[in-house]
């Protein structure tokens, strides 16, 4: 049985931990507002760009003459998994949920006889994937920055372009967590090379509708050659912003739960301390009274 001193030390350490988790919760709440605003501001641009490129791609008659980023290599043997996670932990299941989705995709592709390569953006995802897929990780890009900028997304997309130009993979999929609310972050897999545009994905549902005709200057192939690389950078930037908001939301929720749990532990430990102290005082009184009566 622990002594009263041990109990006091344990209560004090729990209170200190509670102060830390409460402070981390407040910091995460402060960062969440800015991160959420940035993520929500990036969504319309990324979605509109996808829609526009989908319209242009649909008007290309000869796919073989289209840019390589649109047409693809014509194969699906080698897959590149771009797994975006956080640089730090203490954010609940944020990192593990993204890694779990990537792991499921990797296992399904491996079972189908495909070759999988992994590009990790963020240290936590790399730490988890390295245990099982260490030889398949080709690089880890760490983004330990105070504020995310478009140049950080270009750094990731440039690495993807280099690998694609060298013929290192056929299909690239981006994994991140889409922010919905403080308590809800949705792990998402988005194929970026070759891209799957919303209009193409829903072509079967809207087959009866007459397509909208556009005229482009310069021609479609020149526009695609210019905008497809930019679209990949935009999608990566959007994923990083969504991840930043999801990370702060998950950390805020996790630290709130930790603070509540610490409060409950303090309450139980205090009750146990008081009961033990009362029992010891009662025992000492009984011993004193018994000794006095013996005299």
VMD Tcl script that draws the C-alpha trace (Angstrom):
set ca {
  {0.00 0.00 0.00}
  {1.33 3.45 -0.98}
  {2.23 5.83 1.80}
  {0.62 9.21 2.29}
  {3.71 10.91 0.89}
  {3.57 8.80 -2.27}
  {-0.09 9.71 -2.67}
  {0.64 13.42 -2.29}
  {3.40 13.20 -4.89}
  {1.09 11.37 -7.28}
  {-1.67 13.96 -6.87}
  {0.80 16.80 -7.42}
  {2.20 15.18 -10.58}
  {-1.31 14.60 -11.93}
  {-2.18 18.27 -11.33}
  {0.98 19.32 -13.16}
  {0.04 17.10 -16.10}
  {-3.45 18.59 -16.09}
  {-2.00 22.09 -16.36}
  {0.11 21.02 -19.35}
  {-2.79 19.40 -21.19}
  {-4.99 22.42 -20.49}
  {-2.34 24.75 -21.89}
  {-1.91 22.55 -24.98}
  {-5.67 22.56 -25.50}
  {-5.77 26.36 -25.44}
  {-2.81 26.64 -27.83}
  {-4.45 24.17 -30.23}
  {-7.72 26.12 -30.09}
  {-5.86 29.30 -30.96}
  {-4.03 27.68 -33.91}
  {-7.19 25.91 -35.07}
  {-8.97 29.14 -36.01}
  {-6.22 30.19 -38.41}
  {-5.70 26.69 -39.79}
  {-9.42 26.16 -40.36}
  {-9.76 29.51 -42.13}
  {-6.82 28.66 -44.41}
  {-8.19 25.19 -45.24}
  {-11.67 26.51 -46.01}
  {-10.23 29.28 -48.18}
  {-8.23 26.77 -50.23}
  {-11.15 24.46 -50.98}
  {-13.04 26.59 -53.57}
  {-9.89 27.26 -55.59}
  {-8.82 23.61 -55.63}
  {-12.32 22.37 -56.46}
  {-12.81 24.95 -59.21}
  {-9.44 24.12 -60.72}
  {-10.31 20.42 -60.74}
  {-13.62 21.16 -62.44}
  {-12.05 23.38 -65.09}
  {-9.31 20.87 -65.87}
  {-11.95 18.15 -66.05}
  {-13.84 20.15 -68.70}
  {-10.67 20.74 -70.69}
  {-9.58 17.10 -70.43}
  {-13.00 15.94 -71.62}
  {-12.65 18.05 -74.78}
  {-9.33 16.42 -75.76}
  {-10.11 14.01 -78.58}
  {-6.73 12.29 -78.86}
  {-5.64 11.14 -75.42}
  {-2.33 9.84 -76.74}
  {-1.27 13.40 -77.62}
  {-2.25 14.74 -74.19}
  {0.41 15.63 -71.60}
  {1.92 12.70 -69.78}
  {0.48 13.86 -66.45}
  {-3.03 13.47 -67.88}
  {-2.67 10.39 -70.06}
  {-0.48 8.48 -67.62}
  {1.96 5.79 -68.60}
  {-0.74 3.36 -69.67}
  {0.24 0.97 -66.88}
  {-0.67 0.54 -63.23}
  {2.12 -1.69 -62.00}
  {4.05 0.74 -59.78}
  {2.13 2.89 -57.29}
  {3.45 5.85 -55.29}
  {1.75 6.50 -51.95}
  {2.21 10.12 -50.78}
  {1.30 9.90 -47.08}
  {0.87 13.30 -45.39}
  {0.87 13.31 -41.57}
  {1.97 15.58 -38.73}
  {5.42 16.25 -37.34}
  {4.28 15.84 -33.74}
  {2.02 13.53 -31.78}
  {-0.42 14.10 -28.90}
  {-3.26 14.58 -31.37}
  {-5.37 11.50 -30.79}
  {-5.92 9.16 -33.72}
  {-5.12 11.79 -36.37}
  {-1.85 10.26 -37.59}
  {-2.84 6.63 -37.10}
  {-6.10 7.02 -39.07}
  {-4.22 8.32 -42.14}
  {-1.60 5.58 -41.81}
  {-4.34 2.97 -41.42}
  {-5.97 4.05 -44.70}
  {-2.60 4.03 -46.47}
  {-1.76 0.62 -45.01}
  {-5.03 -0.84 -46.28}
  {-4.33 0.50 -49.77}
  {-0.74 -0.76 -49.70}
  {-1.81 -4.24 -48.57}
  {-4.49 -4.49 -51.26}
  {-2.07 -3.43 -53.99}
  {0.63 -5.79 -52.73}
  {-1.86 -8.66 -52.68}
  {-2.69 -7.85 -56.31}
  {0.98 -8.16 -57.28}
  {1.65 -4.43 -57.63}
  {4.83 -2.62 -56.62}
  {4.34 0.07 -53.98}
  {6.64 2.97 -53.13}
  {6.02 5.39 -50.27}
  {6.81 9.09 -49.99}
  {6.19 10.32 -46.45}
  {5.41 13.97 -45.73}
  {5.65 14.28 -41.95}
  {7.72 12.40 -39.41}
  {4.92 10.62 -37.53}
  {3.62 8.79 -40.57}
  {7.13 7.70 -41.49}
  {7.73 6.37 -37.97}
  {4.63 4.19 -38.14}
  {5.10 2.96 -41.71}
  {8.81 2.25 -41.27}
  {8.08 -0.68 -38.95}
  {6.31 -2.63 -41.68}
  {7.28 -0.98 -44.98}
  {10.77 0.37 -44.28}
  {12.39 -0.75 -47.58}
  {9.52 0.75 -49.58}
  {9.93 4.29 -48.17}
  {11.95 6.24 -50.72}
  {12.10 9.56 -48.84}
  {10.75 11.42 -45.81}
  {10.00 15.14 -46.22}
  {9.74 16.96 -42.91}
  {7.86 20.27 -42.75}
  {8.72 21.72 -39.36}
  {7.48 25.23 -40.11}
  {5.39 27.73 -38.17}
  {3.14 28.59 -41.11}
  {2.54 26.52 -44.23}
  {3.12 28.24 -47.54}
  {2.66 27.29 -51.17}
  {6.43 26.86 -51.46}
  {6.21 23.87 -49.11}
  {3.64 22.21 -51.36}
  {5.83 22.92 -54.39}
  {8.71 21.20 -52.63}
  {6.62 18.03 -52.29}
  {5.14 18.24 -55.80}
  {8.59 18.84 -57.31}
  {9.77 15.59 -55.77}
  {6.75 13.81 -57.25}
  {7.47 15.30 -60.70}
  {11.09 14.19 -60.55}
  {10.10 10.62 -59.73}
  {7.47 10.59 -62.47}
  {9.84 11.95 -65.10}
  {12.33 9.20 -64.22}
  {9.61 6.58 -64.67}
  {9.72 5.55 -61.02}
  {5.93 5.01 -60.79}
  {2.74 4.84 -62.85}
  {0.07 6.04 -60.40}
  {0.36 8.45 -57.47}
  {-2.16 8.66 -54.63}
  {-2.24 11.37 -51.98}
  {-3.30 10.50 -48.42}
  {-4.41 13.18 -45.95}
  {-7.15 13.98 -43.45}
  {-9.97 16.29 -44.55}
  {-11.16 18.63 -41.82}
  {-14.86 18.53 -41.01}
  {-15.05 19.64 -37.38}
  {-13.08 19.53 -34.14}
  {-14.24 15.99 -33.45}
  {-14.45 14.73 -37.04}
  {-11.52 14.40 -39.44}
  {-11.97 12.23 -42.52}
  {-8.99 10.22 -43.85}
  {-8.95 10.73 -47.62}
  {-7.17 9.12 -50.57}
  {-6.91 11.26 -53.72}
  {-5.33 10.07 -56.95}
  {-3.28 12.88 -58.45}
  {-1.37 11.14 -61.27}
  {-3.09 10.49 -63.58}
  {-5.82 12.71 -62.09}
  {-9.43 11.67 -61.70}
  {-11.57 14.75 -62.17}
  {-15.09 15.10 -60.70}
  {-16.63 15.43 -64.15}
  {-15.01 12.18 -65.28}
  {-16.07 10.36 -62.14}
  {-19.70 11.40 -62.64}
  {-19.82 11.00 -66.41}
  {-22.03 7.94 -66.15}
  {-24.58 9.78 -64.02}
  {-24.83 12.73 -66.43}
  {-24.63 10.92 -69.73}
  {-28.08 12.16 -70.72}
  {-27.12 15.82 -70.30}
  {-25.69 17.76 -73.24}
  {-22.03 18.66 -72.68}
  {-21.05 22.31 -72.44}
  {-18.84 23.45 -75.32}
  {-15.91 25.78 -74.62}
  {-13.38 27.42 -76.90}
  {-9.86 27.78 -75.53}
  {-7.00 30.05 -76.47}
  {-4.34 28.67 -76.68}
  {-5.49 25.13 -77.42}
  {-6.40 22.54 -74.83}
  {-3.07 20.69 -74.89}
  {-1.07 23.83 -74.13}
  {-3.38 24.75 -71.29}
  {-3.18 21.25 -69.82}
  {0.61 21.20 -70.11}
  {0.73 24.42 -68.09}
  {-1.99 23.77 -65.52}
  {-1.62 20.06 -64.73}
  {1.63 20.51 -62.77}
  {0.11 23.53 -61.04}
  {-2.98 21.48 -60.17}
  {-0.85 18.83 -58.43}
  {0.87 21.54 -56.37}
  {-2.54 23.01 -55.52}
  {-3.91 19.62 -54.44}
  {-0.83 18.96 -52.29}
  {-1.15 22.42 -50.74}
  {-4.81 21.81 -50.03}
  {-3.95 18.46 -48.41}
  {-1.33 20.12 -46.20}
  {-3.78 22.82 -45.10}
  {-6.52 20.26 -44.43}
  {-4.01 18.24 -42.41}
  {-2.96 21.30 -40.41}
  {-6.57 22.07 -39.45}
  {-7.34 18.42 -38.72}
  {-4.21 18.09 -36.57}
  {-5.11 21.07 -34.40}
  {-8.72 19.94 -34.10}
  {-7.66 16.44 -33.11}
  {-5.09 17.80 -30.63}
  {-7.65 20.14 -29.10}
  {-10.11 17.28 -28.64}
  {-7.42 14.91 -27.30}
  {-6.07 17.44 -24.80}
  {-9.61 18.27 -23.64}
  {-10.21 14.57 -22.96}
  {-6.83 14.30 -21.22}
  {-7.64 17.31 -19.02}
  {-10.98 15.80 -18.05}
  {-9.39 12.43 -17.31}
  {-6.71 14.10 -15.19}
  {-9.41 15.87 -13.20}
  {-11.19 12.59 -12.60}
  {-7.92 10.93 -11.51}
  {-7.22 13.80 -9.10}
  {-10.67 13.43 -7.60}
  {-10.26 9.67 -7.08}
  {-6.72 10.03 -5.74}
  {-7.80 12.75 -3.31}
  {-10.65 10.59 -1.99}
  {-8.27 7.66 -1.54}
  {-5.72 9.91 0.18}
  {-8.31 11.31 2.59}
  {-9.66 7.86 3.43}
  {-6.17 6.46 4.03}
  {-5.22 9.45 6.16}
  {-8.45 9.16 8.17}
  {-7.85 5.43 8.73}
  {-4.30 6.08 9.93}
  {-5.47 8.80 12.33}
  {-8.20 6.52 13.68}
  {-5.67 3.71 14.16}
  {-3.31 5.99 16.04}
  {-6.13 7.22 18.31}
  {-7.15 3.64 19.08}
  {-3.56 2.77 19.94}
  {-3.27 5.81 22.25}
  {-6.56 5.06 23.99}
  {-5.69 1.36 24.35}
  {-2.31 2.25 25.83}
  {-3.89 4.71 28.29}
  {-6.43 2.12 29.43}
  {-3.69 -0.47 29.89}
  {-1.98 1.83 32.35}
}
mol new
graphics top color blue
foreach p $ca { graphics top sphere $p radius 0.5 }
foreach p [lrange $ca 0 end-1] q [lrange $ca 1 end] { graphics top cylinder $p $q radius 0.2 }
display resetview
